[in-house]
Amino acid sequence: MTSKSEPPSGEIRGYLELHNTVDNHTWVVPMTGGHHVVGRSPEAQLVLPGDSVSRMHAEFVCGPYGRWWIHDLGSTNGTRLNGRRVNAKLLSAGDAVQLGDYVLRLRVPSSPGVQRSTIPPPLEDEAPSTVHRSHTPPPSSRPPHLTASHLSSIMAFGRDLMRLEEETERLRALCRFVVGPDFPGESVAVVRLARSASPRIIVGPMHHDGGTAVTELNSSVLEKLWSTREPVRSASTHEIGMATSPSTLACLLTSDEDRLVVVYAEVPSSHNSEEWLTLLALLAEAYQQAELVWEMRTTVRASAVIEHELEMARQIQEGLVPASIRPPGLDVAIGFEPCQWIGGDYVDAVPMPDGRTLLAVADACGKGLQAALVASSLHTLVHMAVDAQVDLRELMERINRHFCRFLPPHSFVTMVCVVIDPRSGEIECVSAGHPPAFVVNGTGKLRQLQSETNIALGIDPTHMLVEYGRLAGDELLLLYTDGLTELVDERGSTLGVDALGTQFSTIVTSIAGAGVRSMQGRLAEALHVYRASQMTADDTTFLIARRTSKY
């Protein structure tokens, strides 16, 4: 069950950099929502033409923790992550996903230093920003040509960035390098460019000697950089007849769909050359590499915390699934398959002191450790109530009151409980916001038990209504979570309650004499066939029960 508080589908959660290895074309697309199918079919959200890509090749899925997964959809040529073929894998910063002739890299929240196929219009020539600089030229000892020491300094600069955890400090270090002894910068600033907005200085300006003179940003340089995403330098002084005017060098640092961040440096006209522009580009590349490493560090740290929580949740959840169920007079089988993110499903069969058995299936809202802890508390509450010999109505009302007091806001639990007397077949059923239980006889006739009568647990303390009935000797009972009914096939169609009931009825009639474990296996297989290569977004949990002649 998913939480009510998921991010809106139109929210941009990252940017996907795509590179066609055949024509060397690179572009960037925003990732809105949490699900993107990639393939050559026009029906795919992201269309990649060419026979090397299957019609529906793979999908990017954003999990409940904001982490992206790549999932192959049964493609012909497969999906490769960093050179290895994968089926479903969690993505980390910098991972290369290869789909045929295309290499895709996910950038969250931005994609540093990449070109785009769609070039936006140049910036409007609005009121220019200014930087402060000194008109005194840098010391004459600065060489006009590059030496090996300059490259060594850039390598050392890149290593220094690995020690600066704050992004602003890394940008300041970049500016200090440009006006320091290893680069001929008179002044430098980090400038943000945005569509239909004036350039904005976000770090700096800094000057080689602390001067305070004012100069305008070169709009033509910024417009060219906006349109090309390539390093840009202003026209040389002999072309414009200004021997003493400083020259401008500018390089891209990061970019996304509507915004660029660039390093903007003024140098003496004697250093306005491709050599020094290349050195600035190398400096920008060192910064980009450092940002990628820091992004990966952040991702790894966050992933480590999440993985630890998921492992704890996984252990809790696995501990709640009964390993062996042999209630007197009943044949019971459980099907359980957790999703990647660990849900809050709970399934149980609890013998009662009076000889009856309580069968329960529940689904806690949300994913991960919180949902697993709710399921664990539910397990404890159920067993305590059974030990206290309370009736089914009181059991459900106690649990509901507890969850109303202690569940976080917007959280709830759906649950169905059925108490069976194996001798008489008499049953009691309470469903709290849960999908209806099915009863099927040997001829395939299907009926539903109570549904939509009581609200989910944890919303409002209320009285629970009980349904009374009987389970005949040839009838089977199916309890399940919405992880089954919300399965999605390759066409995007949801299975639904009616189709699940029909499928279960077909299985019962086709192997009428088989045990419930055989039916559990057949139902699990049918669910796998339905979803095919689609990634499951929720746990799939169900319980099948039938009375036996032995008591």
NUTOR-770792 format. One record per residue (C-alpha): residue in three letters; x, y, z negated. Coordinates in steps of 0.02 Angstrom, whole numbers, plus 50000, padded with zeros to 5 digits. Example, Ala and Ser with C-alpha at 12.3 -4.5 7.8 and 13.67 -1.06 7.14 Angstrom:
ALA506154977549610;SER506844994749643;
END
This chain:
MET500005000050000;THR500695017050046;SER500625032349936;LYS499395046549967;SER500805059249959;GLU501795054550116;PRO502575068750217;PRO501515075850358;SER501735067250525;GLY502295083250611;GLU503755086450494;ILE505475086150576;ARG506485073050483;GLY508055073850589;TYR508755075150764;LEU509215061250883;GLU510735063850993;LEU510605053551153;HIS512035050151273;ASN511855041851443;THR513485032551471;VAL513165031451659;ASP513045050051702;ASN513875056451540;HIS512315066751501;THR511955071251318;TRP510425079251242;VAL509535081051075;VAL507715078051026;PRO506865081850859;MET506195067150758;THR504445071750699;GLY503455059450597;GLY504125042950536;HIS503955031250686;HIS504725032550860;VAL504655018650991;VAL506055019551119;GLY505945011351290;ARG505745014051476;SER503845012851469;PRO502895029351486;GLU501945024051330;ALA503515025051222;GLN503755040651117;LEU505525042151184;VAL505705036651364;LEU507415030651425;PRO507355026551611;GLY508365012351685;ASP508314993451697;SER509544991551553;VAL508164996851432;SER506624986151398;ARG504874993351413;MET504714993851224;HIS506524991551172;ALA506664996950989;GLU505895008150858;PHE506565020550732;VAL505605019150567;CYS505775031350423;GLY505525022450258;PRO504685029650103;TYR506385035850038;GLY506735046250194;ARG507995033650262;TRP507915028250443;TRP507925010350507;ILE508215003850682;HIS507154988850730;ASP507314979050892;LEU505644975050975;GLY506184959051060;SER507154968051197;THR508024958751338;ASN509754966351314;GLY509614968451126;THR509974982851009;ARG511754985650950;LEU512274995150796;ASN514105000250798;GLY514434986450925;ARG513494972450836;ARG511814965650890;VAL510484968350756;ASN508644965150731;ALA508234977250589;LYS509534987850501;LEU509645003050389;LEU510525017750474;SER511925027950398;ALA512615044650455;GLY513665042850612;ASP513005025750662;ALA512975022550850;VAL511425013550913;GLN511625006551088;LEU510095002851194;GLY510694997351366;ASP511615011851448;TYR511165023851308;VAL512025027751142;LEU510945036051009;ARG511525044350849;LEU510345050450713;ARG510765067050630;VAL509885072050470;PRO509495086250459;SER510515092750607;SER511645087250747;PRO513335095650744;GLY514185101050902;VAL513185092451038;GLN512535098751204;ARG510725098451258;SER509915095651425;THR508585108951392;ILE509445125851380;PRO508445139251289;PRO508415157251350;PRO509835168751296;LEU509645178451137;GLU508795195051154;ASP510005209651139;GLU509315215950973;ALA510145226750842;PRO511875219150825;SER512615212350665;THR514295219150611;VAL515905212650539;HIS517245222550448;ARG519005221750517;SER520625231350511;HIS521275239550670;THR523045235950610;PRO523695221450713;PRO524265205650621;PRO526105203850579;SER527195203450734;SER527985187350672;ARG526465177550727;PRO526945167950883;PRO525915170951042;HIS525995152451088;LEU525515136451001;THR526785125550914;ALA526705108350835;SER526555116550665;HIS524855123750714;LEU524165106350749;SER524905099950586;SER524065114150494;ILE522375109550568;MET522595091550514;ALA523025097350338;PHE521515108950343;GLY520375094150384;ARG521065084650235;ASP520795099750123;LEU518945100150172;MET518765082650101;ARG519045090049928;LEU517735103849943;GLU516015097049899;GLU515015112849933;GLU514625117150114;THR514835135850083;GLU516575133050013;ARG517045123050168;LEU516465137350279;ARG517465149750174;ALA518995138650192;LEU518745138950380;CYS518695157950379;ARG520245159150269;PHE521185148050392;VAL520725159150540;VAL521405174950456;GLY522845165750373;PRO524655162950426;ASP524255148750548;PHE523025158050660;PRO523085175650736;GLY521375181150674;GLU521075199450636;SER519335195850570;VAL518165180950562;ALA516375177050515;VAL515195162450522;VAL513655167750620;ARG511945159750633;LEU511045161450800;ALA509195157850813;ARG507965158550956;SER507185175950974;ALA508105182750823;SER509615193650790;PRO511275185350750;ARG511545184050563;ILE513205182950471;ILE513065169450337;VAL514885168350280;GLY516135182450285;PRO516715193250363;MET518525190650311;HIS520055200450374;HIS521895196650380;ASP522355212050276;GLY520725216650189;GLY520255230650308;THR518505238250309;ALA518265244850486;VAL516635240050572;THR516405232150742;GLU514915225150834;LEU514695206850876;ASN514985203651060;SER513235199551123;SER513845192851291;VAL514985180351205;LEU513585174451091;GLU512345173051235;LYS513555162451335;LEU513895151151186;TRP512015149351157;SER511715143751335;THR513235132451357;ARG513655126251181;GLU515475127051238;PRO516925137151163;VAL516895154951231;ARG518145169351238;SER517865187251292;ALA518585194351453;SER520445197951444;THR520945216051415;HIS521765218351584;GLU520075214151662;ILE519165227651565;GLY520575240351548;MET520635240951358;ALA522415237451301;THR522075239751116;SER520355231651103;PRO520305215251006;SER519705199751096;THR518365187651038;LEU518435168751020;ALA516885158950969;CYS516535140450944;LEU515035130150894;LEU515025122350721;THR513285114650707;SER511685114850808;ASP509905108950806;GLU508415112350917;ASP508225130950880;ARG509775136350786;LEU511655137050804;VAL513015140450677;VAL514635147050755;VAL516345153050701;TYR516655170450774;ALA518455176850772;GLU519305192650834;VAL521115190850889;PRO522385202650970;SER522215203751158;SER523915195151174;HIS523125179451100;ASN521585179451211;SER522015163351302;GLU521375145751328;GLU522745139651211;TRP522105149251061;LEU520285145551107;THR520745127151110;LEU521545128750939;LEU519955136750871;ALA518945122650950;LEU520065109850865;LEU519785119050701;ALA517905118250729;GLU518035099750769;ALA518995096750608;TYR517595105450516;GLN516275094950606;GLN517185078950563;ALA517265084250381;GLU515415088150381;LEU515045070950452;VAL516095062850316;TRP515215072950181;GLU513535068350256;MET514045050050252;ARG514635051850072;THR512975059550022;THR512035045950114;VAL513065032250034;ARG512815039649860;ALA510945041249886;SER510855024049965;ALA511815016349821;VAL510545023249698;ILE509085017849805;GLU509835000649838;HIS510094998349651;GLU508285002949619;LEU507674991749761;GLU508694977249696;MET507944979749524;ALA506214980749602;ARG506564965149705;GLN507084955449551;ILE505544961249456;GLN504394956849600;GLU505154939749630;GLY505014936049445;LEU503144939549450;VAL502754927149590;PRO502324910449509;ALA503604897249560;SER502444882649526;ILE500564883349508;ARG499584868249448;PRO498014874449359;PRO496854860249304;GLY495584855449436;LEU496214867649568;ASP497354866649718;VAL498224883649737;ALA499514890149861;ILE500304907449871;GLY500994916550022;PHE502164931149988;GLU503324940950103;PRO504064957350039;CYS504344971950156;GLN506014980850173;TRP505554993750041;ILE504794982449908;GLY502974985849871;GLY501934983549715;ASP501004967449753;TYR500504955949611;VAL499824938249627;ASP499464925849488;ALA498494910549432;VAL498254910049243;PRO497464895249151;MET496224901349020;PRO495934893748847;ASP494164888048894;GLY494764877449042;ARG494404890149177;THR495744898549284;LEU495954916949325;LEU496574920549501;ALA497194938249533;VAL497914948349676;ALA498324966849658;ASP499234980649752;ALA500034995449664;CYS500135011649761;GLY501875016149823;LYS503525007349849;GLY505115003049756;LEU505485002549572;GLN503955012249514;ALA502755000749606;ALA503674985349543;LEU503584991749364;VAL501714994649381;ALA501514976849446;SER502554970549300;SER501474979849175;LEU499934972849261;HIS500624955249240;THR500864958449053;LEU499134965949031;VAL498284951449120;HIS499174938149017;MET498864947348853;ALA497014948948894;VAL496884930548939;ASP497744925848776;ALA496514936948683;GLN495084927348766;VAL494184942848830;ASP492944940848972;LEU493314946449149;ARG492364962849137;GLU493274968048979;LEU494944962549052;MET494734973949203;GLU494084988449099;ARG495554987248978;ILE496794987549122;ASN495875002149201;ARG495915012349040;HIS497765008849020;PHE498175014449198;CYS497075029949182;ARG498155035149034;PHE499885030549096;LEU499975030149286;PRO500755045549370;PRO499585057549461;HIS498925051349629;SER499405033349586;PHE498175019049575;VAL498045000149587;THR496804989849687;MET496444972649617;VAL495294957749637;CYS495084944549502;VAL494114928349517;VAL493804916849369;ILE493394898849420;ASP492694884649320;PRO493404869549415;ARG492104857749341;SER490534866949393;GLY491234878349528;GLU490484893649444;ILE491444909549482;GLU491504927349420;CYS492264940849532;VAL492764958849500;SER493524968949642;ALA494214986149602;GLY494444995349766;HIS495204979649843;PRO494844971250011;PRO493484957849998;ALA493934940049953;PHE493414926650079;VAL492554910050049;VAL492544897650195;ASN491754880250198;GLY492284865050299;THR491254870050450;GLY492064887250459;LYS490604897050388;LEU491294912650304;ARG490624923950169;GLN491364938650075;LEU491374941549890;GLN491164958349804;SER491944973549889;GLU491784992449874;THR490784990349714;ASN492074996449588;ILE493365010249613;ALA495235006749606;LEU496095005549438;GLY496895020949363;ILE495715033849437;ASP494275035149314;PRO493785025149158;THR492175016849212;HIS491145001149186;MET491534986649302;LEU490174976849391;VAL490384958049401;GLU489804946549541;TYR489274928949494;GLY489244914249613;ARG489874896749648;LEU491304888949745;ALA490714872649821;GLY491844857449831;ASP492174859750018;GLU492474878550008;LEU494124887750004;LEU494454904749926;LEU495644917650001;LEU496264932649903;TYR497464944749990;THR498184962249994;ASP497974975350130;GLY499714971050191;LEU498814957550292;THR497384967850361;GLU498524982450404;LEU499754972150507;VAL500074980350675;ASP500394970950837;GLU501504976450982;ARG500064986551058;GLY499834996250898;SER498194987750851;THR497824984250668;LEU497254966650621;GLY495824971950508;VAL494704962850384;ASP493544954450510;ALA494954947450617;LEU495834940750462;GLY494244931950407;THR494004924450579;GLN495814918550582;PHE495654910350412;SER494024901950461;THR494834894850618;ILE496284887850517;VAL495104879550392;THR494104870750527;SER495624865550628;ILE496464856750481;ALA494974853550369;GLY495724838650281;ALA497404846750246;GLY497994853550080;VAL498024871950038;ARG499914872650061;SER499704867550243;MET498394881050264;GLN499534893650180;GLY500894889250305;ARG499704890650453;LEU499054907550396;ALA500824914150369;GLU501294908150544;ALA499754916550620;LEU500214932950536;HIS501984931950606;VAL501314928450780;TYR500144943450769;ARG501464956150719;ALA502784948150832;SER504324959250823;GLN503474973650732;MET504244978850566;THR503094976250417;ALA502744992150320;ASP502004983350168;ASP502124967150071;THR501024952950135;THR500304943249989;PHE498884930649982;LEU498214916249878;ILE497204901249937;ALA496254890349812;ARG495094875349817;ARG494294864249687;THR494934846449674;SER494124830549612;LYS495474828549480;TYR495254837249315;
END
